[in-house]
Structures are given as C-alpha cells and as structure tokens.
C-alpha cells in the first residue's frame, strides 16, 4: 500500500513540475529526453536597415543530417502586418513559435487598439522562450519591423540572446554573407540596390555553404507594411556573375590593347 502511495505521489509531482510558469521544470524534463539522431542545422538568413525600411532575405534549403529535406522551405515568415522574421534553427520549433508570437501580437492589438513595437515583440518572444533554455529547443529569429518612427531590427535566440542592431546574418552561411554585406550596406541604398545586395550575399553563402542553396526569398518592410518579391532561383545569380566576370575581362583586354 505504501509503495502504491509513493508511486502515486511521484507521478503527481512529475506532472506538477511541468506546470506553466516553472522555469526549471522544462529544462529538467525535456533536457533528459534523448534525440533519436543528432540535429544538424544549416541555413543563411540576413536582414539590414536602409532608407527604404528593412530588407530580409534567406535561402530556401532545409537540411537534416547532411540531406536536403526540402528545397523550397520558407525561412522568412510574416508575423504581423508590419513585422516579419527570419528564422534559423529547427524548422518545427521556428514554425511553432512564429504562430505563437503571431497570436500574441494579434491579441495585444485587439486588447489595446494598437500594434506592439518590434522591440516589444522581441522582448515578448525572448520571455516566452526563456523557460526552455537548456533544452533541445533551437530558435534564432531576426524580427524585422517598421512603423512611422522608422525601421527596427532585433535578433532573438532561444539561448537568451536579444540584440538590437542595423545588420544581422544568422546561420552556417552567415560568415560568407557578412563578407558582402559589411562592404555594401549603407543607409542611402535604394530598394533595387538593397535587393541586389541581399541576393548577392545569399548567393555567395550558398556557393560556399553546402547547407544553404536552391532559391532566395526577399521581403521589404516599411511603414506601409511588408511586401514579398517573387522567389528567384539562385542559378540566375550564377549566370549574372558569369556575365559580370566576362565583361570585366573584356574591359581589361581593351585597356591592355589601348596601352
């Protein structure tokens, strides 16, 4: 009889430990569950501010343990009328928390009659992810928003990081994307120039990073809302690069002949 009572108490204690609001319970419970296979993450996402608002771009390759799971994944996700997010990490986790954040932002607008700011949305997402710190949850999002006060860019990660900045690139291909963005991004860019720069940065990353590739999605966010450009296959950028190099070679040859 005592054994049954003790077993019953332990079960109740176990269920109580998973109650909402317990910051250590999820870590202790979920962190002990072994995964059936190692999770490998790879992607290239980027976002930066310019005079036209915020531009967000990402490749479309979703990988799993060295295999291409989906060549047409969406990594830039609309969250609200004036807010999109680039996502990196586990695809299922990113999709779930995008829906949760979108629900909370919609409820906030219905209750208060106004939209929550980008910084407020980032703070809300960070607080919701905090109880799962130390588990296998993997979400890294760059929230891109704009209002009448101007554009805003905030990076949020499930490890507790929350940073505000003007330029972010996340994923295994981010070092290659930064090599293009650091020398090309400035406030005075036009929409076409910013789009071309983002496309080239993603292309350079996919050229070197095996976990990134296929197509590129580009979103622009300004005070009027977000707009999505037509998805473009990155092989078109490859052909444009070949034409640029051929044109440069012809120019060098002409200069040599003229001398």
C-alpha positions as CSV (number, residue, x, y, z in Angstrom):
1,X,0.0,0.0,0.0
2,X,2.8,2.4,0.9
3,X,4.6,1.6,-2.4
4,X,1.4,2.5,-4.3
5,X,1.0,5.8,-2.5
6,X,4.6,6.7,-3.0
7,X,4.3,5.9,-6.7
8,X,1.1,7.9,-7.0
9,X,2.8,10.9,-5.3
10,X,5.8,10.8,-7.6
11,X,3.5,10.8,-10.6
12,X,1.7,13.9,-9.3
13,X,5.0,15.6,-8.5
14,X,6.1,14.9,-12.1
15,X,3.0,16.4,-13.6
16,X,3.2,19.5,-11.4
17,X,6.8,20.1,-12.4
18,X,5.6,20.7,-15.9
19,X,3.1,23.4,-14.9
20,X,3.3,26.6,-16.9
21,X,5.5,29.3,-15.4
22,X,8.0,26.8,-13.9
23,X,11.3,27.9,-15.4
24,X,13.3,24.9,-14.3
25,X,10.8,22.1,-14.9
26,X,11.0,22.2,-18.7
27,X,14.8,22.1,-18.6
28,X,14.9,19.2,-16.2
29,X,12.3,17.1,-18.0
30,X,12.8,17.9,-21.7
31,X,16.6,18.1,-21.4
32,X,16.7,14.4,-20.3
33,X,14.9,13.1,-23.4
34,X,17.5,11.7,-25.8
35,X,17.1,12.5,-29.5
36,X,16.8,9.6,-32.0
37,X,19.5,11.3,-34.2
38,X,21.8,14.3,-33.9
39,X,20.3,17.5,-35.1
40,X,22.4,19.4,-37.6
41,X,21.4,23.0,-38.6
42,X,22.3,24.9,-41.7
43,X,20.9,28.0,-43.4
44,X,21.7,31.5,-44.5
45,X,19.4,34.4,-43.4
46,X,20.1,38.1,-43.3
47,X,18.4,41.4,-42.6
48,X,19.5,45.0,-42.6
49,X,18.1,48.5,-42.4
50,X,18.3,51.2,-45.1
51,X,16.4,54.3,-46.1
52,X,13.6,52.2,-47.6
53,X,12.9,50.3,-44.4
54,X,14.2,46.8,-43.6
55,X,15.2,44.2,-46.1
56,X,15.1,40.5,-45.1
57,X,16.4,37.6,-47.2
58,X,17.1,33.9,-46.9
59,X,17.8,30.8,-48.9
60,X,15.2,28.0,-49.2
61,X,17.2,24.8,-48.5
62,X,16.1,22.8,-45.4
63,X,18.6,20.2,-44.4
64,X,18.6,17.2,-42.0
65,X,21.7,15.3,-41.1
66,X,23.5,16.0,-44.3
67,X,20.5,15.5,-46.5
68,X,18.3,18.1,-48.3
69,X,15.0,17.6,-46.6
70,X,13.2,20.4,-48.5
71,X,14.5,22.6,-51.3
72,X,11.6,25.1,-51.1
73,X,11.3,25.9,-47.4
74,X,10.2,29.3,-46.2
75,X,12.6,30.9,-43.7
76,X,11.3,34.5,-43.8
77,X,7.9,34.3,-42.1
78,X,5.3,37.1,-41.9
79,X,4.2,37.5,-38.3
80,X,2.0,40.6,-38.4
81,X,1.0,43.4,-40.8
82,X,4.3,45.3,-40.2
83,X,6.5,42.5,-38.9
84,X,8.4,39.6,-40.5
85,X,11.0,37.3,-39.0
86,X,13.9,35.4,-40.5
87,X,14.2,32.0,-38.8
88,X,17.2,29.8,-38.2
89,X,17.3,26.6,-36.2
90,X,15.0,23.6,-36.1
91,X,12.2,24.1,-38.7
92,X,9.4,22.8,-36.5
93,X,10.4,24.9,-33.5
94,X,10.6,28.1,-35.6
95,X,7.2,27.4,-37.2
96,X,5.6,26.8,-33.9
97,X,6.9,29.9,-32.1
98,X,6.1,32.0,-35.1
99,X,2.5,31.0,-34.8
100,X,2.5,31.6,-31.0
101,X,4.1,35.1,-31.4
102,X,1.6,36.0,-34.2
103,X,-1.3,35.0,-31.9
104,X,0.0,37.1,-29.0
105,X,0.6,40.1,-31.2
106,X,-2.9,39.9,-32.6
107,X,-4.4,39.6,-29.1
108,X,-2.4,42.6,-28.0
109,X,-3.7,44.7,-30.9
110,X,-7.3,43.7,-30.1
111,X,-6.9,44.5,-26.4
112,X,-5.1,47.8,-26.7
113,X,-6.1,49.1,-30.1
114,X,-2.5,49.5,-31.3
115,X,0.3,47.3,-32.6
116,X,3.1,46.2,-30.3
117,X,6.5,47.6,-31.3
118,X,9.3,45.5,-32.8
119,X,11.3,45.8,-29.6
120,X,8.2,44.8,-27.6
121,X,7.6,41.8,-29.8
122,X,11.3,40.7,-29.4
123,X,11.1,41.1,-25.6
124,X,7.8,39.0,-25.5
125,X,9.4,36.2,-27.7
126,X,12.5,36.2,-25.5
127,X,10.5,35.8,-22.3
128,X,8.4,33.0,-23.8
129,X,11.5,31.1,-24.9
130,X,13.3,31.6,-21.6
131,X,11.7,28.6,-19.7
132,X,13.1,26.3,-22.4
133,X,16.7,27.4,-22.1
134,X,19.0,24.4,-21.9
135,X,16.7,22.1,-23.7
136,X,16.9,20.9,-27.3
137,X,14.8,23.9,-28.4
138,X,16.6,25.8,-31.2
139,X,15.1,29.1,-32.4
140,X,17.1,32.0,-33.7
141,X,14.9,34.8,-35.2
142,X,15.6,38.2,-36.5
143,X,12.5,40.4,-36.1
144,X,12.2,43.0,-38.9
145,X,9.6,45.7,-38.3
146,X,8.8,49.3,-39.3
147,X,6.5,52.0,-38.1
148,X,6.0,55.7,-38.5
149,X,9.1,56.2,-36.2
150,X,11.3,54.2,-38.6
151,X,12.6,50.7,-39.2
152,X,13.7,48.4,-36.4
153,X,15.8,45.2,-36.2
154,X,16.1,42.8,-33.2
155,X,17.8,39.4,-33.0
156,X,16.3,36.9,-30.5
157,X,17.7,33.4,-29.7
158,X,16.4,30.6,-27.5
159,X,19.7,30.7,-25.6
160,X,18.6,34.1,-24.1
161,X,20.3,36.4,-26.5
162,X,18.4,39.6,-27.5
163,X,20.2,42.2,-29.6
164,X,19.1,45.3,-31.4
165,X,21.1,46.4,-34.4
166,X,21.2,47.5,-38.0
167,X,22.6,44.4,-39.7
168,X,22.3,40.7,-38.8
169,X,23.1,37.5,-40.6
170,X,22.4,34.1,-39.0
171,X,23.2,30.5,-40.0
172,X,26.0,28.4,-41.2
173,X,26.4,30.6,-44.3
174,X,26.4,33.9,-42.4
175,X,30.2,34.4,-42.5
176,X,30.1,34.4,-46.3
177,X,27.1,36.7,-46.3
178,X,28.8,39.1,-44.0
179,X,31.7,39.4,-46.4
180,X,29.3,41.0,-48.9
181,X,27.1,42.9,-46.5
182,X,29.8,44.6,-44.5
183,X,31.2,46.4,-47.5
184,X,28.0,47.1,-49.3
185,X,25.3,48.0,-46.7
186,X,24.7,51.7,-46.0
187,X,21.7,53.9,-45.2
188,X,21.5,55.5,-48.7
189,X,20.8,52.3,-50.6
190,X,17.8,52.4,-53.0
191,X,15.3,49.5,-52.9
192,X,16.8,47.9,-56.1
193,X,20.3,48.3,-54.8
194,X,19.4,46.7,-51.4
195,X,17.6,43.9,-53.2
196,X,20.6,43.2,-55.4
197,X,23.0,43.3,-52.5
198,X,20.9,40.9,-50.4
199,X,20.6,38.5,-53.4
200,X,24.3,38.5,-54.0
201,X,25.0,37.9,-50.2
202,X,22.8,34.9,-50.2
203,X,24.3,33.6,-53.4
204,X,27.9,33.9,-52.1
205,X,26.8,32.0,-49.0
206,X,25.2,29.2,-50.9
207,X,28.3,29.0,-53.2
208,X,30.4,28.0,-50.1
209,X,28.0,26.5,-47.7
210,X,26.5,23.1,-48.6
211,X,23.6,23.5,-46.1
212,X,22.4,26.6,-48.0
213,X,21.1,26.8,-51.5
214,X,18.3,26.5,-54.1
215,X,16.3,29.8,-54.1
216,X,16.2,33.1,-52.4
217,X,13.2,34.8,-50.7
218,X,13.3,38.6,-50.2
219,X,11.0,40.7,-48.1
220,X,10.9,44.5,-47.7
221,X,9.2,46.1,-44.6
222,X,8.3,49.8,-44.3
223,X,5.7,51.9,-42.6
224,X,3.1,50.7,-45.0
225,X,3.7,47.0,-44.2
226,X,5.7,44.2,-45.8
227,X,6.0,43.2,-49.4
228,X,7.4,40.0,-50.8
229,X,9.4,39.7,-54.0
230,X,9.0,36.8,-56.4
231,X,11.1,33.8,-55.3
232,X,14.2,33.6,-57.5
233,X,16.4,30.6,-58.3
234,X,20.0,31.4,-57.3
235,X,21.3,29.9,-60.6
236,X,20.1,33.1,-62.2
237,X,22.5,35.0,-60.0
238,X,25.2,32.5,-61.1
239,X,24.7,33.4,-64.7
240,X,24.7,37.1,-63.9
241,X,28.0,36.6,-62.1
242,X,29.5,34.9,-65.1
243,X,28.4,37.8,-67.3
244,X,29.9,40.3,-64.9
245,X,33.2,38.5,-64.9
246,X,33.2,38.2,-68.7
247,X,32.5,41.9,-69.0
248,X,35.4,42.7,-66.6
249,X,37.8,40.5,-68.6
250,X,36.8,42.3,-71.9
251,X,37.4,45.7,-70.2
252,X,40.9,44.6,-69.0
253,X,41.7,43.3,-72.5
254,X,40.6,46.6,-74.1
255,X,42.7,48.6,-71.6
256,X,45.7,46.4,-72.4
257,X,45.3,46.8,-76.1
258,X,44.8,50.6,-75.8
259,X,48.1,50.9,-73.9
